[in-house]
Amino acid sequence: MGMLTWIAVGLVAGFLAKLVIRGGPGGIGPIDLVWTVVLGIAGALIGGFISTWLGYGNVAGFDLRSVLIATAGAILVILVAKAVGPR
C-alpha cells in the first residue's frame, strides 16, 4: 500500500474513531488533522496486525474492509490511551 493510501485510510479511520469515541484528538486545525491521520495510521497498523492474527485479513488498500479494520484499531488506540494516560 502506498504512502498516500495509508494517509487516506488513516484520515478516514481517525475521523471515524473520533466520531465513535469522544475524547480523541479534536478540533479542525492543521495540527488536529495531523493527529487524526497519525491516530488512523496507528489504528491501521494495530488493527491490521490483530485482524491478521485472528484470520480476518489485513489492511491492503482503500476499501471498506480496510477502513473498518483501521477504525477498530484507532478506537482501540484511543481506549488504551485513555486508560493509561493522565486522568
N, C-alpha and C positions, 0 to 999 in steps of 0.2 A: 504494500500500500504506500502510495507516495505521500510526501510531506503535506501537500495541500489537502489530500483526502483525510489525513489524520487531523489537520486543523479543522476541516469542515465537520467531521464526525465529533471532534472534541467540542466545538462550539454548540452544536445541536444537543449533544448529550449533557454538557454542562448546563445549558439553559433549561432543558427538561428536568434535570435533577434539582435545579434551583426552584423550579415550579412545584415539584413534589415535596421537597424538604425545605421549609423556610429556614433561613439562617445560614445558607451557603453564601458565597461571596455575592454581594448585591450591588445595585447601582447600575448606571448606564454610561459611565465614563470609560476612557480607553484602558485604564488600569483594571477596572472591573471586567472588561471584555477579555483582557489577557488572562485574568484569574479564572474566568469561565472556561476559556479554552484549555488552560492547564488542568483544571478540575476534570474536564471532559476527557482529555487525553490520558490522565492518570486513571480515570474510570475505565476507559477503553482497555488500557493495559491490564488492570486488575480484573475487570470483568471478562476479558478475553482469556486470561490465564485460568480463572476459576471455571468458566464455561467449557474450555477445552479439557480441563482436568475432569470435569463431570461428564464429558462426552456430548455436550450440546453444540459444539462448534466454536469458531473464533471470530474475531473482528477482521474481516477480509476485504472490506470495501465500504462504499457508502450505500448501504441498503438498510431496509427496516430491521432486519435481524441484528446487524452490526450496531445500529443506533440503540436498539433496546438493550443489547449486552453492555454497551458502553454506558448507557444511562443507569443501568443497575449497578455497575461498578462505581460510577460517580456518586450515586446515592450511598453506597457502602463507604466511600471515602469521606463523605460529609458526616455520616453517623459515627465513624471511627474518630474523626477529628473532633466532633462534639464530645465524645466520650473521654478522650484523653487530653483535650485542651483545657485551658483555664476556665473556671466557672464564672 
